[in-house]
Amino acid sequence: MHVQSLTLVAASAALVAPTTSPPVVRTHEVVRTHEAARTHEPAAAAREGTVLAADLLAKVRDCAPVSNGRYRSDDGASADIAVCGRPDAVFWKADMDIDCDGRPGLLCNASTDPSFSDATAFQQSDGRQLSAETLPYIVVPTAGDIWDHREHGVRGGAVAAVIYQDRVQYAVVGDTGPHDIIGEASYATAKALGISPDPRGGGTDSGVTYIVFKNSVVSPIEDHVGAVAQGEALAREFLRGN
């Protein structure tokens, strides 16, 4: 009798025991996630808008210079970068240095960037400095003998399409840089394009195209959704008319 009871109990336990297997841990995915976090690699960027990078690049294959001379990509580099013109836009092909200037944050501040400045050439609608770590913006050279961007309808808040590989990122003109160097954008711009945004050693040495649409403006300058909407419309017009 006792043996029979034990047998029944064992059978009952087998019936109520969970039959699902424990969740499978994909070790390789966990390792990749932690490795990306450890190295601060930017996550894969979502595509912004529907205009293709290849179509825009085809339109800026040839350069009709509008600058009086050429820019350097960095101190000590050869001056070989011209600003080129089209009826509705100006563009240049350069590297990308990381601009972390503006309102200090967790990622852009005097500790993370030895060259940090807490001011940008242009400010938000509330008077605060732009945030390089959250707002996609590009840097144009300070107006000088090589090129005066203002004479070509390029001012603070102008809309730009920044192209790297097969990605298009819309941004605004948010800061000015050295009068003889070109090829710089905010932390947020670089990250969105899949470029390392580290202000100490990030960026890329080449392969970035900057297209700025003449006489455009995003208001308020910090409205990135507005920059994307306007940039997409201007990019399509650029493809049709230039």
Biotite code that builds the C-alpha atoms (Angstrom):
import biotite.structure as struc

atoms = struc.array([
    struc.Atom([0.000, 0.000, 0.000], chain_id="A", res_id=1, res_name="MET", atom_name="CA", element="C"),
    struc.Atom([2.765, 2.420, 0.902], chain_id="A", res_id=2, res_name="HIS", atom_name="CA", element="C"),
    struc.Atom([4.706, 1.501, -2.224], chain_id="A", res_id=3, res_name="VAL", atom_name="CA", element="C"),
    struc.Atom([1.650, 2.020, -4.374], chain_id="A", res_id=4, res_name="GLN", atom_name="CA", element="C"),
    struc.Atom([1.065, 5.490, -2.856], chain_id="A", res_id=5, res_name="SER", atom_name="CA", element="C"),
    struc.Atom([4.610, 6.525, -3.618], chain_id="A", res_id=6, res_name="LEU", atom_name="CA", element="C"),
    struc.Atom([4.228, 5.351, -7.173], chain_id="A", res_id=7, res_name="THR", atom_name="CA", element="C"),
    struc.Atom([1.059, 7.416, -7.599], chain_id="A", res_id=8, res_name="LEU", atom_name="CA", element="C"),
    struc.Atom([2.708, 10.504, -6.131], chain_id="A", res_id=9, res_name="VAL", atom_name="CA", element="C"),
    struc.Atom([5.681, 10.174, -8.481], chain_id="A", res_id=10, res_name="ALA", atom_name="CA", element="C"),
    struc.Atom([3.383, 9.819, -11.477], chain_id="A", res_id=11, res_name="ALA", atom_name="CA", element="C"),
    struc.Atom([1.380, 12.871, -10.450], chain_id="A", res_id=12, res_name="SER", atom_name="CA", element="C"),
    struc.Atom([4.541, 14.929, -10.050], chain_id="A", res_id=13, res_name="ALA", atom_name="CA", element="C"),
    struc.Atom([5.625, 13.966, -13.533], chain_id="A", res_id=14, res_name="ALA", atom_name="CA", element="C"),
    struc.Atom([2.312, 15.152, -14.944], chain_id="A", res_id=15, res_name="LEU", atom_name="CA", element="C"),
    struc.Atom([2.509, 18.611, -13.343], chain_id="A", res_id=16, res_name="VAL", atom_name="CA", element="C"),
    struc.Atom([6.232, 19.178, -13.932], chain_id="A", res_id=17, res_name="ALA", atom_name="CA", element="C"),
    struc.Atom([7.007, 21.989, -16.465], chain_id="A", res_id=18, res_name="PRO", atom_name="CA", element="C"),
    struc.Atom([7.581, 20.710, -19.967], chain_id="A", res_id=19, res_name="THR", atom_name="CA", element="C"),
    struc.Atom([9.061, 23.890, -21.504], chain_id="A", res_id=20, res_name="THR", atom_name="CA", element="C"),
    struc.Atom([12.797, 24.116, -21.967], chain_id="A", res_id=21, res_name="SER", atom_name="CA", element="C"),
    struc.Atom([14.695, 26.909, -20.229], chain_id="A", res_id=22, res_name="PRO", atom_name="CA", element="C"),
    struc.Atom([15.305, 29.986, -22.416], chain_id="A", res_id=23, res_name="PRO", atom_name="CA", element="C"),
    struc.Atom([18.325, 29.761, -24.652], chain_id="A", res_id=24, res_name="VAL", atom_name="CA", element="C"),
    struc.Atom([20.933, 32.421, -23.905], chain_id="A", res_id=25, res_name="VAL", atom_name="CA", element="C"),
    struc.Atom([22.591, 33.558, -27.104], chain_id="A", res_id=26, res_name="ARG", atom_name="CA", element="C"),
    struc.Atom([26.030, 34.081, -25.672], chain_id="A", res_id=27, res_name="THR", atom_name="CA", element="C"),
    struc.Atom([27.454, 35.629, -28.841], chain_id="A", res_id=28, res_name="HIS", atom_name="CA", element="C"),
    struc.Atom([24.745, 38.315, -28.842], chain_id="A", res_id=29, res_name="GLU", atom_name="CA", element="C"),
    struc.Atom([25.421, 39.203, -25.207], chain_id="A", res_id=30, res_name="VAL", atom_name="CA", element="C"),
    struc.Atom([29.142, 39.399, -25.866], chain_id="A", res_id=31, res_name="VAL", atom_name="CA", element="C"),
    struc.Atom([28.613, 41.688, -28.849], chain_id="A", res_id=32, res_name="ARG", atom_name="CA", element="C"),
    struc.Atom([26.307, 43.959, -26.858], chain_id="A", res_id=33, res_name="THR", atom_name="CA", element="C"),
    struc.Atom([28.742, 44.324, -23.969], chain_id="A", res_id=34, res_name="HIS", atom_name="CA", element="C"),
    struc.Atom([31.671, 44.760, -26.331], chain_id="A", res_id=35, res_name="GLU", atom_name="CA", element="C"),
    struc.Atom([29.884, 47.577, -28.157], chain_id="A", res_id=36, res_name="ALA", atom_name="CA", element="C"),
    struc.Atom([29.111, 49.298, -24.864], chain_id="A", res_id=37, res_name="ALA", atom_name="CA", element="C"),
    struc.Atom([32.691, 48.871, -23.674], chain_id="A", res_id=38, res_name="ARG", atom_name="CA", element="C"),
    struc.Atom([34.216, 50.368, -26.828], chain_id="A", res_id=39, res_name="THR", atom_name="CA", element="C"),
    struc.Atom([31.554, 53.089, -27.194], chain_id="A", res_id=40, res_name="HIS", atom_name="CA", element="C"),
    struc.Atom([30.884, 52.055, -30.771], chain_id="A", res_id=41, res_name="GLU", atom_name="CA", element="C"),
    struc.Atom([27.779, 53.769, -32.206], chain_id="A", res_id=42, res_name="PRO", atom_name="CA", element="C"),
    struc.Atom([24.775, 51.580, -32.814], chain_id="A", res_id=43, res_name="ALA", atom_name="CA", element="C"),
    struc.Atom([23.673, 50.974, -36.392], chain_id="A", res_id=44, res_name="ALA", atom_name="CA", element="C"),
    struc.Atom([21.896, 54.106, -37.567], chain_id="A", res_id=45, res_name="ALA", atom_name="CA", element="C"),
    struc.Atom([18.352, 54.048, -38.818], chain_id="A", res_id=46, res_name="ALA", atom_name="CA", element="C"),
    struc.Atom([17.963, 55.572, -42.268], chain_id="A", res_id=47, res_name="ARG", atom_name="CA", element="C"),
    struc.Atom([16.683, 59.131, -42.207], chain_id="A", res_id=48, res_name="GLU", atom_name="CA", element="C"),
    struc.Atom([14.303, 59.983, -45.020], chain_id="A", res_id=49, res_name="GLY", atom_name="CA", element="C"),
    struc.Atom([13.929, 58.172, -48.317], chain_id="A", res_id=50, res_name="THR", atom_name="CA", element="C"),
    struc.Atom([16.327, 60.053, -50.621], chain_id="A", res_id=51, res_name="VAL", atom_name="CA", element="C"),
    struc.Atom([19.171, 57.702, -51.498], chain_id="A", res_id=52, res_name="LEU", atom_name="CA", element="C"),
    struc.Atom([22.795, 58.553, -50.812], chain_id="A", res_id=53, res_name="ALA", atom_name="CA", element="C"),
    struc.Atom([23.773, 57.233, -54.244], chain_id="A", res_id=54, res_name="ALA", atom_name="CA", element="C"),
    struc.Atom([21.407, 59.642, -55.994], chain_id="A", res_id=55, res_name="ASP", atom_name="CA", element="C"),
    struc.Atom([22.754, 62.661, -54.120], chain_id="A", res_id=56, res_name="LEU", atom_name="CA", element="C"),
    struc.Atom([26.362, 61.609, -54.673], chain_id="A", res_id=57, res_name="LEU", atom_name="CA", element="C"),
    struc.Atom([25.714, 61.276, -58.403], chain_id="A", res_id=58, res_name="ALA", atom_name="CA", element="C"),
    struc.Atom([24.576, 64.907, -58.459], chain_id="A", res_id=59, res_name="LYS", atom_name="CA", element="C"),
    struc.Atom([27.765, 66.180, -56.799], chain_id="A", res_id=60, res_name="VAL", atom_name="CA", element="C"),
    struc.Atom([30.240, 64.085, -58.772], chain_id="A", res_id=61, res_name="ARG", atom_name="CA", element="C"),
    struc.Atom([31.642, 67.162, -60.551], chain_id="A", res_id=62, res_name="ASP", atom_name="CA", element="C"),
    struc.Atom([32.818, 70.327, -58.806], chain_id="A", res_id=63, res_name="CYS", atom_name="CA", element="C"),
    struc.Atom([32.441, 73.910, -59.981], chain_id="A", res_id=64, res_name="ALA", atom_name="CA", element="C"),
    struc.Atom([34.425, 75.749, -57.252], chain_id="A", res_id=65, res_name="PRO", atom_name="CA", element="C"),
    struc.Atom([32.839, 78.770, -55.589], chain_id="A", res_id=66, res_name="VAL", atom_name="CA", element="C"),
    struc.Atom([35.561, 79.209, -52.981], chain_id="A", res_id=67, res_name="SER", atom_name="CA", element="C"),
    struc.Atom([38.509, 81.469, -53.820], chain_id="A", res_id=68, res_name="ASN", atom_name="CA", element="C"),
    struc.Atom([40.954, 78.863, -52.584], chain_id="A", res_id=69, res_name="GLY", atom_name="CA", element="C"),
    struc.Atom([41.028, 75.481, -50.914], chain_id="A", res_id=70, res_name="ARG", atom_name="CA", element="C"),
    struc.Atom([40.722, 74.270, -47.354], chain_id="A", res_id=71, res_name="TYR", atom_name="CA", element="C"),
    struc.Atom([42.708, 71.868, -45.227], chain_id="A", res_id=72, res_name="ARG", atom_name="CA", element="C"),
    struc.Atom([41.059, 68.922, -43.488], chain_id="A", res_id=73, res_name="SER", atom_name="CA", element="C"),
    struc.Atom([43.323, 69.335, -40.424], chain_id="A", res_id=74, res_name="ASP", atom_name="CA", element="C"),
    struc.Atom([46.272, 71.395, -39.238], chain_id="A", res_id=75, res_name="ASP", atom_name="CA", element="C"),
    struc.Atom([49.295, 70.496, -41.330], chain_id="A", res_id=76, res_name="GLY", atom_name="CA", element="C"),
    struc.Atom([47.300, 68.797, -44.102], chain_id="A", res_id=77, res_name="ALA", atom_name="CA", element="C"),
    struc.Atom([47.440, 69.897, -47.710], chain_id="A", res_id=78, res_name="SER", atom_name="CA", element="C"),
    struc.Atom([44.940, 72.543, -48.769], chain_id="A", res_id=79, res_name="ALA", atom_name="CA", element="C"),
    struc.Atom([43.039, 70.530, -51.376], chain_id="A", res_id=80, res_name="ASP", atom_name="CA", element="C"),
    struc.Atom([39.333, 70.816, -50.512], chain_id="A", res_id=81, res_name="ILE", atom_name="CA", element="C"),
    struc.Atom([37.209, 73.199, -52.575], chain_id="A", res_id=82, res_name="ALA", atom_name="CA", element="C"),
    struc.Atom([33.696, 74.386, -51.834], chain_id="A", res_id=83, res_name="VAL", atom_name="CA", element="C"),
    struc.Atom([31.668, 73.593, -54.946], chain_id="A", res_id=84, res_name="CYS", atom_name="CA", element="C"),
    struc.Atom([28.482, 75.208, -56.194], chain_id="A", res_id=85, res_name="GLY", atom_name="CA", element="C"),
    struc.Atom([25.168, 74.302, -57.747], chain_id="A", res_id=86, res_name="ARG", atom_name="CA", element="C"),
    struc.Atom([22.227, 76.671, -58.344], chain_id="A", res_id=87, res_name="PRO", atom_name="CA", element="C"),
    struc.Atom([20.470, 75.549, -55.142], chain_id="A", res_id=88, res_name="ASP", atom_name="CA", element="C"),
    struc.Atom([23.307, 74.288, -52.955], chain_id="A", res_id=89, res_name="ALA", atom_name="CA", element="C"),
    struc.Atom([26.982, 74.310, -52.083], chain_id="A", res_id=90, res_name="VAL", atom_name="CA", element="C"),
    struc.Atom([28.919, 71.178, -51.192], chain_id="A", res_id=91, res_name="PHE", atom_name="CA", element="C"),
    struc.Atom([32.318, 69.834, -50.251], chain_id="A", res_id=92, res_name="TRP", atom_name="CA", element="C"),
    struc.Atom([33.904, 66.427, -49.790], chain_id="A", res_id=93, res_name="LYS", atom_name="CA", element="C"),
    struc.Atom([36.096, 66.046, -46.751], chain_id="A", res_id=94, res_name="ALA", atom_name="CA", element="C"),
    struc.Atom([36.781, 64.175, -43.552], chain_id="A", res_id=95, res_name="ASP", atom_name="CA", element="C"),
    struc.Atom([34.742, 64.459, -40.366], chain_id="A", res_id=96, res_name="MET", atom_name="CA", element="C"),
    struc.Atom([36.217, 65.808, -37.171], chain_id="A", res_id=97, res_name="ASP", atom_name="CA", element="C"),
    struc.Atom([34.027, 65.722, -34.066], chain_id="A", res_id=98, res_name="ILE", atom_name="CA", element="C"),
    struc.Atom([32.638, 68.962, -32.649], chain_id="A", res_id=99, res_name="ASP", atom_name="CA", element="C"),
    struc.Atom([31.569, 68.547, -29.022], chain_id="A", res_id=100, res_name="CYS", atom_name="CA", element="C"),
    struc.Atom([31.170, 72.266, -28.338], chain_id="A", res_id=101, res_name="ASP", atom_name="CA", element="C"),
    struc.Atom([28.092, 73.894, -26.883], chain_id="A", res_id=102, res_name="GLY", atom_name="CA", element="C"),
    struc.Atom([25.954, 73.058, -23.880], chain_id="A", res_id=103, res_name="ARG", atom_name="CA", element="C"),
    struc.Atom([27.869, 70.623, -21.635], chain_id="A", res_id=104, res_name="PRO", atom_name="CA", element="C"),
    struc.Atom([26.414, 67.143, -21.174], chain_id="A", res_id=105, res_name="GLY", atom_name="CA", element="C"),
    struc.Atom([27.500, 63.680, -20.105], chain_id="A", res_id=106, res_name="LEU", atom_name="CA", element="C"),
    struc.Atom([29.282, 63.022, -23.416], chain_id="A", res_id=107, res_name="LEU", atom_name="CA", element="C"),
    struc.Atom([30.491, 66.476, -24.411], chain_id="A", res_id=108, res_name="CYS", atom_name="CA", element="C"),
    struc.Atom([32.276, 68.446, -21.731], chain_id="A", res_id=109, res_name="ASN", atom_name="CA", element="C"),
    struc.Atom([35.727, 69.637, -20.671], chain_id="A", res_id=110, res_name="ALA", atom_name="CA", element="C"),
    struc.Atom([36.600, 66.189, -19.329], chain_id="A", res_id=111, res_name="SER", atom_name="CA", element="C"),
    struc.Atom([35.725, 64.237, -22.474], chain_id="A", res_id=112, res_name="THR", atom_name="CA", element="C"),
    struc.Atom([37.057, 66.796, -24.976], chain_id="A", res_id=113, res_name="ASP", atom_name="CA", element="C"),
    struc.Atom([40.376, 68.624, -24.397], chain_id="A", res_id=114, res_name="PRO", atom_name="CA", element="C"),
    struc.Atom([39.321, 71.275, -26.937], chain_id="A", res_id=115, res_name="SER", atom_name="CA", element="C"),
    struc.Atom([35.822, 71.736, -25.509], chain_id="A", res_id=116, res_name="PHE", atom_name="CA", element="C"),
    struc.Atom([34.174, 75.151, -25.741], chain_id="A", res_id=117, res_name="SER", atom_name="CA", element="C"),
    struc.Atom([30.892, 75.822, -23.957], chain_id="A", res_id=118, res_name="ASP", atom_name="CA", element="C"),
    struc.Atom([29.653, 78.056, -26.776], chain_id="A", res_id=119, res_name="ALA", atom_name="CA", element="C"),
    struc.Atom([28.491, 77.588, -30.365], chain_id="A", res_id=120, res_name="THR", atom_name="CA", element="C"),
    struc.Atom([28.275, 80.273, -33.024], chain_id="A", res_id=121, res_name="ALA", atom_name="CA", element="C"),
    struc.Atom([24.490, 79.931, -33.084], chain_id="A", res_id=122, res_name="PHE", atom_name="CA", element="C"),
    struc.Atom([22.058, 79.395, -30.207], chain_id="A", res_id=123, res_name="GLN", atom_name="CA", element="C"),
    struc.Atom([18.707, 77.736, -29.555], chain_id="A", res_id=124, res_name="GLN", atom_name="CA", element="C"),
    struc.Atom([15.463, 79.680, -29.571], chain_id="A", res_id=125, res_name="SER", atom_name="CA", element="C"),
    struc.Atom([15.600, 79.869, -25.754], chain_id="A", res_id=126, res_name="ASP", atom_name="CA", element="C"),
    struc.Atom([19.083, 81.422, -25.841], chain_id="A", res_id=127, res_name="GLY", atom_name="CA", element="C"),
    struc.Atom([20.921, 78.296, -24.688], chain_id="A", res_id=128, res_name="ARG", atom_name="CA", element="C"),
    struc.Atom([23.905, 76.928, -26.567], chain_id="A", res_id=129, res_name="GLN", atom_name="CA", element="C"),
    struc.Atom([23.350, 74.021, -28.939], chain_id="A", res_id=130, res_name="LEU", atom_name="CA", element="C"),
    struc.Atom([23.894, 70.492, -27.649], chain_id="A", res_id=131, res_name="SER", atom_name="CA", element="C"),
    struc.Atom([26.436, 68.674, -29.814], chain_id="A", res_id=132, res_name="ALA", atom_name="CA", element="C"),
    struc.Atom([25.561, 65.328, -28.287], chain_id="A", res_id=133, res_name="GLU", atom_name="CA", element="C"),
    struc.Atom([21.849, 65.522, -29.147], chain_id="A", res_id=134, res_name="THR", atom_name="CA", element="C"),
    struc.Atom([21.524, 67.857, -32.156], chain_id="A", res_id=135, res_name="LEU", atom_name="CA", element="C"),
    struc.Atom([22.885, 66.899, -35.575], chain_id="A", res_id=136, res_name="PRO", atom_name="CA", element="C"),
    struc.Atom([24.710, 69.974, -36.832], chain_id="A", res_id=137, res_name="TYR", atom_name="CA", element="C"),
    struc.Atom([27.675, 70.751, -39.069], chain_id="A", res_id=138, res_name="ILE", atom_name="CA", element="C"),
    struc.Atom([30.446, 73.309, -38.798], chain_id="A", res_id=139, res_name="VAL", atom_name="CA", element="C"),
    struc.Atom([31.322, 75.778, -41.562], chain_id="A", res_id=140, res_name="VAL", atom_name="CA", element="C"),
    struc.Atom([34.602, 77.696, -41.692], chain_id="A", res_id=141, res_name="PRO", atom_name="CA", element="C"),
    struc.Atom([34.550, 81.216, -40.321], chain_id="A", res_id=142, res_name="THR", atom_name="CA", element="C"),
    struc.Atom([33.983, 83.630, -43.199], chain_id="A", res_id=143, res_name="ALA", atom_name="CA", element="C"),
    struc.Atom([37.270, 84.738, -44.719], chain_id="A", res_id=144, res_name="GLY", atom_name="CA", element="C"),
    struc.Atom([39.297, 85.198, -47.881], chain_id="A", res_id=145, res_name="ASP", atom_name="CA", element="C"),
    struc.Atom([38.869, 81.572, -48.944], chain_id="A", res_id=146, res_name="ILE", atom_name="CA", element="C"),
    struc.Atom([35.079, 81.594, -48.784], chain_id="A", res_id=147, res_name="TRP", atom_name="CA", element="C"),
    struc.Atom([32.311, 83.622, -47.194], chain_id="A", res_id=148, res_name="ASP", atom_name="CA", element="C"),
    struc.Atom([29.432, 81.210, -46.640], chain_id="A", res_id=149, res_name="HIS", atom_name="CA", element="C"),
    struc.Atom([27.003, 84.090, -46.081], chain_id="A", res_id=150, res_name="ARG", atom_name="CA", element="C"),
    struc.Atom([27.396, 85.220, -49.683], chain_id="A", res_id=151, res_name="GLU", atom_name="CA", element="C"),
    struc.Atom([25.997, 81.848, -50.777], chain_id="A", res_id=152, res_name="HIS", atom_name="CA", element="C"),
    struc.Atom([22.900, 81.835, -48.590], chain_id="A", res_id=153, res_name="GLY", atom_name="CA", element="C"),
    struc.Atom([24.445, 79.740, -45.829], chain_id="A", res_id=154, res_name="VAL", atom_name="CA", element="C"),
    struc.Atom([23.738, 80.928, -42.291], chain_id="A", res_id=155, res_name="ARG", atom_name="CA", element="C"),
    struc.Atom([22.981, 79.489, -38.879], chain_id="A", res_id=156, res_name="GLY", atom_name="CA", element="C"),
    struc.Atom([20.123, 77.013, -39.158], chain_id="A", res_id=157, res_name="GLY", atom_name="CA", element="C"),
    struc.Atom([20.688, 76.283, -42.850], chain_id="A", res_id=158, res_name="ALA", atom_name="CA", element="C"),
    struc.Atom([19.767, 72.716, -43.789], chain_id="A", res_id=159, res_name="VAL", atom_name="CA", element="C"),
    struc.Atom([22.466, 70.223, -44.770], chain_id="A", res_id=160, res_name="ALA", atom_name="CA", element="C"),
    struc.Atom([22.446, 66.675, -46.054], chain_id="A", res_id=161, res_name="ALA", atom_name="CA", element="C"),
    struc.Atom([25.511, 64.826, -44.766], chain_id="A", res_id=162, res_name="VAL", atom_name="CA", element="C"),
    struc.Atom([26.375, 61.642, -46.632], chain_id="A", res_id=163, res_name="ILE", atom_name="CA", element="C"),
    struc.Atom([28.638, 58.821, -45.510], chain_id="A", res_id=164, res_name="TYR", atom_name="CA", element="C"),
    struc.Atom([28.711, 55.511, -47.368], chain_id="A", res_id=165, res_name="GLN", atom_name="CA", element="C"),
    struc.Atom([25.026, 54.662, -47.956], chain_id="A", res_id=166, res_name="ASP", atom_name="CA", element="C"),
    struc.Atom([23.605, 56.896, -45.229], chain_id="A", res_id=167, res_name="ARG", atom_name="CA", element="C"),
    struc.Atom([22.076, 60.349, -45.415], chain_id="A", res_id=168, res_name="VAL", atom_name="CA", element="C"),
    struc.Atom([21.785, 62.401, -42.230], chain_id="A", res_id=169, res_name="GLN", atom_name="CA", element="C"),
    struc.Atom([20.035, 65.768, -42.182], chain_id="A", res_id=170, res_name="TYR", atom_name="CA", element="C"),
    struc.Atom([21.549, 68.452, -40.007], chain_id="A", res_id=171, res_name="ALA", atom_name="CA", element="C"),
    struc.Atom([21.712, 72.220, -39.563], chain_id="A", res_id=172, res_name="VAL", atom_name="CA", element="C"),
    struc.Atom([24.591, 74.655, -39.724], chain_id="A", res_id=173, res_name="VAL", atom_name="CA", element="C"),
    struc.Atom([25.236, 75.079, -36.025], chain_id="A", res_id=174, res_name="GLY", atom_name="CA", element="C"),
    struc.Atom([28.778, 76.312, -35.506], chain_id="A", res_id=175, res_name="ASP", atom_name="CA", element="C"),
    struc.Atom([31.751, 77.935, -37.207], chain_id="A", res_id=176, res_name="THR", atom_name="CA", element="C"),
    struc.Atom([35.341, 76.734, -37.121], chain_id="A", res_id=177, res_name="GLY", atom_name="CA", element="C"),
    struc.Atom([38.831, 77.791, -38.208], chain_id="A", res_id=178, res_name="PRO", atom_name="CA", element="C"),
    struc.Atom([38.960, 80.003, -41.308], chain_id="A", res_id=179, res_name="HIS", atom_name="CA", element="C"),
    struc.Atom([41.189, 77.556, -43.213], chain_id="A", res_id=180, res_name="ASP", atom_name="CA", element="C"),
    struc.Atom([39.851, 74.109, -42.150], chain_id="A", res_id=181, res_name="ILE", atom_name="CA", element="C"),
    struc.Atom([36.704, 72.313, -43.289], chain_id="A", res_id=182, res_name="ILE", atom_name="CA", element="C"),
    struc.Atom([35.060, 68.975, -42.452], chain_id="A", res_id=183, res_name="GLY", atom_name="CA", element="C"),
    struc.Atom([33.514, 68.925, -38.976], chain_id="A", res_id=184, res_name="GLU", atom_name="CA", element="C"),
    struc.Atom([30.182, 67.962, -37.454], chain_id="A", res_id=185, res_name="ALA", atom_name="CA", element="C"),
    struc.Atom([28.595, 67.414, -34.076], chain_id="A", res_id=186, res_name="SER", atom_name="CA", element="C"),
    struc.Atom([28.809, 64.302, -31.934], chain_id="A", res_id=187, res_name="TYR", atom_name="CA", element="C"),
    struc.Atom([25.170, 63.538, -32.793], chain_id="A", res_id=188, res_name="ALA", atom_name="CA", element="C"),
    struc.Atom([25.796, 63.781, -36.552], chain_id="A", res_id=189, res_name="THR", atom_name="CA", element="C"),
    struc.Atom([28.721, 61.373, -36.429], chain_id="A", res_id=190, res_name="ALA", atom_name="CA", element="C"),
    struc.Atom([26.887, 58.864, -34.262], chain_id="A", res_id=191, res_name="LYS", atom_name="CA", element="C"),
    struc.Atom([23.848, 58.863, -36.551], chain_id="A", res_id=192, res_name="ALA", atom_name="CA", element="C"),
    struc.Atom([26.086, 58.116, -39.544], chain_id="A", res_id=193, res_name="LEU", atom_name="CA", element="C"),
    struc.Atom([27.823, 55.213, -37.831], chain_id="A", res_id=194, res_name="GLY", atom_name="CA", element="C"),
    struc.Atom([31.061, 57.185, -37.386], chain_id="A", res_id=195, res_name="ILE", atom_name="CA", element="C"),
    struc.Atom([32.809, 57.038, -34.019], chain_id="A", res_id=196, res_name="SER", atom_name="CA", element="C"),
    struc.Atom([31.751, 60.235, -32.207], chain_id="A", res_id=197, res_name="PRO", atom_name="CA", element="C"),
    struc.Atom([34.580, 60.167, -29.641], chain_id="A", res_id=198, res_name="ASP", atom_name="CA", element="C"),
    struc.Atom([35.944, 63.749, -29.556], chain_id="A", res_id=199, res_name="PRO", atom_name="CA", element="C"),
    struc.Atom([39.413, 62.476, -28.614], chain_id="A", res_id=200, res_name="ARG", atom_name="CA", element="C"),
    struc.Atom([39.976, 60.049, -31.470], chain_id="A", res_id=201, res_name="GLY", atom_name="CA", element="C"),
    struc.Atom([36.754, 59.557, -33.383], chain_id="A", res_id=202, res_name="GLY", atom_name="CA", element="C"),
    struc.Atom([35.655, 60.842, -36.746], chain_id="A", res_id=203, res_name="GLY", atom_name="CA", element="C"),
    struc.Atom([36.837, 59.597, -40.116], chain_id="A", res_id=204, res_name="THR", atom_name="CA", element="C"),
    struc.Atom([39.702, 60.671, -42.376], chain_id="A", res_id=205, res_name="ASP", atom_name="CA", element="C"),
    struc.Atom([37.682, 60.849, -45.590], chain_id="A", res_id=206, res_name="SER", atom_name="CA", element="C"),
    struc.Atom([34.517, 59.886, -47.431], chain_id="A", res_id=207, res_name="GLY", atom_name="CA", element="C"),
    struc.Atom([32.039, 62.457, -46.099], chain_id="A", res_id=208, res_name="VAL", atom_name="CA", element="C"),
    struc.Atom([30.029, 64.731, -48.401], chain_id="A", res_id=209, res_name="THR", atom_name="CA", element="C"),
    struc.Atom([28.341, 67.845, -47.042], chain_id="A", res_id=210, res_name="TYR", atom_name="CA", element="C"),
    struc.Atom([25.543, 69.426, -49.111], chain_id="A", res_id=211, res_name="ILE", atom_name="CA", element="C"),
    struc.Atom([24.100, 72.697, -47.764], chain_id="A", res_id=212, res_name="VAL", atom_name="CA", element="C"),
    struc.Atom([20.936, 74.050, -49.336], chain_id="A", res_id=213, res_name="PHE", atom_name="CA", element="C"),
    struc.Atom([21.102, 77.765, -50.085], chain_id="A", res_id=214, res_name="LYS", atom_name="CA", element="C"),
    struc.Atom([18.744, 80.197, -48.330], chain_id="A", res_id=215, res_name="ASN", atom_name="CA", element="C"),
    struc.Atom([17.217, 77.430, -46.209], chain_id="A", res_id=216, res_name="SER", atom_name="CA", element="C"),
    struc.Atom([16.617, 77.759, -42.501], chain_id="A", res_id=217, res_name="VAL", atom_name="CA", element="C"),
    struc.Atom([15.197, 75.600, -39.723], chain_id="A", res_id=218, res_name="VAL", atom_name="CA", element="C"),
    struc.Atom([13.375, 77.593, -37.086], chain_id="A", res_id=219, res_name="SER", atom_name="CA", element="C"),
    struc.Atom([13.849, 76.962, -34.289], chain_id="A", res_id=220, res_name="PRO", atom_name="CA", element="C"),
    struc.Atom([17.340, 75.722, -35.051], chain_id="A", res_id=221, res_name="ILE", atom_name="CA", element="C"),
    struc.Atom([17.006, 72.863, -32.532], chain_id="A", res_id=222, res_name="GLU", atom_name="CA", element="C"),
    struc.Atom([13.990, 71.357, -34.337], chain_id="A", res_id=223, res_name="ASP", atom_name="CA", element="C"),
    struc.Atom([15.592, 68.253, -35.840], chain_id="A", res_id=224, res_name="HIS", atom_name="CA", element="C"),
    struc.Atom([12.247, 66.859, -37.015], chain_id="A", res_id=225, res_name="VAL", atom_name="CA", element="C"),
    struc.Atom([11.795, 70.068, -38.975], chain_id="A", res_id=226, res_name="GLY", atom_name="CA", element="C"),
    struc.Atom([15.321, 69.738, -40.384], chain_id="A", res_id=227, res_name="ALA", atom_name="CA", element="C"),
    struc.Atom([14.552, 66.242, -41.652], chain_id="A", res_id=228, res_name="VAL", atom_name="CA", element="C"),
    struc.Atom([11.248, 67.272, -43.253], chain_id="A", res_id=229, res_name="ALA", atom_name="CA", element="C"),
    struc.Atom([12.745, 70.331, -44.917], chain_id="A", res_id=230, res_name="GLN", atom_name="CA", element="C"),
    struc.Atom([15.944, 68.513, -45.840], chain_id="A", res_id=231, res_name="GLY", atom_name="CA", element="C"),
    struc.Atom([14.053, 65.693, -47.527], chain_id="A", res_id=232, res_name="GLU", atom_name="CA", element="C"),
    struc.Atom([12.007, 68.149, -49.606], chain_id="A", res_id=233, res_name="ALA", atom_name="CA", element="C"),
    struc.Atom([15.084, 70.186, -50.547], chain_id="A", res_id=234, res_name="LEU", atom_name="CA", element="C"),
    struc.Atom([17.045, 67.060, -51.435], chain_id="A", res_id=235, res_name="ALA", atom_name="CA", element="C"),
    struc.Atom([14.318, 65.951, -53.832], chain_id="A", res_id=236, res_name="ARG", atom_name="CA", element="C"),
    struc.Atom([14.208, 69.400, -55.392], chain_id="A", res_id=237, res_name="GLU", atom_name="CA", element="C"),
    struc.Atom([17.996, 69.331, -55.689], chain_id="A", res_id=238, res_name="PHE", atom_name="CA", element="C"),
    struc.Atom([17.839, 66.032, -57.570], chain_id="A", res_id=239, res_name="LEU", atom_name="CA", element="C"),
    struc.Atom([15.197, 67.385, -59.949], chain_id="A", res_id=240, res_name="ARG", atom_name="CA", element="C"),
    struc.Atom([16.641, 70.804, -60.645], chain_id="A", res_id=241, res_name="GLY", atom_name="CA", element="C"),
    struc.Atom([20.419, 70.641, -60.430], chain_id="A", res_id=242, res_name="ASN", atom_name="CA", element="C"),
])
